[in-house]
Amino acid sequence: NITYVTYTRHEPTKWTPVATKKYPYCGTFDGAEYKISGLYTDDSNAAFSGLFGNCDATDNKAPVIKNLSVDNSSIRANSVAGGIVAYISNGTVSNCSSLDGVFINSSSTGGIAGNSASSTISDCSSSSAVNGINKAGGIIGEGRANTISKCFNSGTVTVQGLVDSSHAGGISGYESGGSQLSDVYNKGSIYLYYGTT
């Protein structure tokens, strides 16, 4: 297991996510059942915040993240944040968990993935607190054309909505494009408020 806790002037050192919007990750990451603890980001202007920032299929290579846990992480960002991956497209996340973290974001926020498109999310769980202003979910903040199976959430999901298009959900805050969900459940509290921050 890995604990990422270093300090600069008595403050935790901020984590830099693996892969960016400009340079996405498209490989296979097998965590071998290890747990990573103490990831920390706090940047209200940041996008694509998580252990992985941006995972997208390129050159016929689809990103795969599997067999991994993050524990006691704190991620604050402006747009797209997730415990395991901020954004994933045409990829797979399997057997991953987010334990006792806190994720705060103004856009798409999820315990596992902030935003997911045309991807498979399976055998994943979260007990982290997810807080957002737009779309937030225990597993995925916002998704489209996904296949989600055997996932569960026990963390609290809170959305402080500024507009009536805001969404909160135990598994996914918002799904479109024919996403399919099976064998999933939520036992975390869900709160959706409108009009104030």
Solvent accessible surface area in square Angstrom, and as a share of the most:
residue,aa,sasa,rsa
1,N,120,0.62
2,I,102,0.52
3,T,96,0.56
4,Y,56,0.21
5,V,69,0.40
6,T,73,0.42
7,Y,138,0.52
8,T,86,0.50
9,R,219,0.80
10,H,181,0.81
11,E,114,0.51
12,P,52,0.33
13,T,47,0.28
14,K,107,0.45
15,W,56,0.20
16,T,107,0.62
17,P,31,0.19
18,V,60,0.35
19,A,22,0.17
20,T,69,0.40
21,K,146,0.62
22,K,155,0.66
23,Y,146,0.55
24,P,43,0.27
25,Y,52,0.20
26,C,31,0.18
27,G,27,0.26
28,T,84,0.49
29,F,72,0.30
30,D,74,0.38
31,G,7,0.07
32,A,60,0.47
33,E,126,0.56
34,Y,116,0.44
35,K,65,0.27
36,I,18,0.09
37,S,19,0.12
38,G,13,0.12
39,L,2,0.01
40,Y,49,0.19
41,T,11,0.06
42,D,57,0.30
43,D,60,0.31
44,S,75,0.48
45,N,132,0.68
46,A,27,0.21
47,A,51,0.39
48,F,38,0.16
49,S,4,0.03
50,G,0,0.00
51,L,6,0.03
52,F,4,0.02
53,G,0,0.00
54,N,9,0.05
55,C,0,0.00
56,D,42,0.22
57,A,36,0.28
58,T,49,0.29
59,D,127,0.66
60,N,163,0.84
61,K,123,0.52
62,A,54,0.42
63,P,0,0.00
64,V,34,0.20
65,I,0,0.00
66,K,63,0.27
67,N,32,0.16
68,L,4,0.02
69,S,24,0.15
70,V,1,0.01
71,D,28,0.15
72,N,102,0.52
73,S,4,0.03
74,S,49,0.32
75,I,2,0.01
76,R,102,0.37
77,A,5,0.04
78,N,66,0.34
79,S,31,0.20
80,V,16,0.09
81,A,0,0.00
82,G,0,0.00
83,G,0,0.00
84,I,0,0.00
85,V,0,0.00
86,A,0,0.00
87,Y,42,0.16
88,I,0,0.00
89,S,11,0.07
90,N,76,0.39
91,G,7,0.06
92,T,42,0.24
93,V,0,0.00
94,S,24,0.16
95,N,64,0.33
96,C,2,0.01
97,S,17,0.11
98,S,0,0.00
99,L,58,0.29
100,D,97,0.50
101,G,4,0.04
102,V,63,0.36
103,F,1,0.00
104,I,56,0.28
105,N,6,0.03
106,S,39,0.25
107,S,26,0.17
108,S,3,0.02
109,T,0,0.00
110,G,0,0.00
111,G,0,0.00
112,I,0,0.00
113,A,0,0.00
114,G,0,0.00
115,N,17,0.09
116,S,0,0.00
117,A,8,0.07
118,S,55,0.35
119,S,4,0.03
120,T,52,0.30
121,I,0,0.00
122,S,18,0.12
123,D,73,0.38
124,C,2,0.01
125,S,20,0.13
126,S,2,0.01
127,S,39,0.25
128,S,0,0.00
129,A,34,0.26
130,V,0,0.00
131,N,45,0.23
132,G,6,0.05
133,I,51,0.26
134,N,46,0.23
135,K,24,0.10
136,A,0,0.00
137,G,0,0.00
138,G,0,0.00
139,I,0,0.00
140,I,0,0.00
141,G,0,0.00
142,E,39,0.17
143,G,1,0.01
144,R,95,0.35
145,A,48,0.37
146,N,2,0.01
147,T,63,0.37
148,I,0,0.00
149,S,24,0.16
150,K,122,0.52
151,C,1,0.01
152,F,75,0.31
153,N,0,0.00
154,S,42,0.27
155,G,4,0.04
156,T,54,0.31
157,V,0,0.00
158,T,30,0.17
159,V,0,0.00
160,Q,48,0.21
161,G,0,0.00
162,L,93,0.46
163,V,84,0.48
164,D,127,0.66
165,S,56,0.36
166,S,2,0.01
167,H,61,0.27
168,A,25,0.19
169,G,11,0.11
170,G,8,0.08
171,I,17,0.09
172,S,19,0.12
173,G,9,0.08
174,Y,81,0.31
175,E,45,0.20
176,S,44,0.28
177,G,62,0.60
178,G,65,0.62
179,S,26,0.17
180,Q,127,0.56
181,L,79,0.39
182,S,59,0.38
183,D,109,0.56
184,V,42,0.24
185,Y,122,0.46
186,N,51,0.26
187,K,146,0.62
188,G,11,0.11
189,S,56,0.36
190,I,76,0.38
191,Y,98,0.37
192,L,74,0.37
193,Y,104,0.40
194,Y,112,0.43
195,G,58,0.56
196,T,90,0.52
197,T,128,0.75
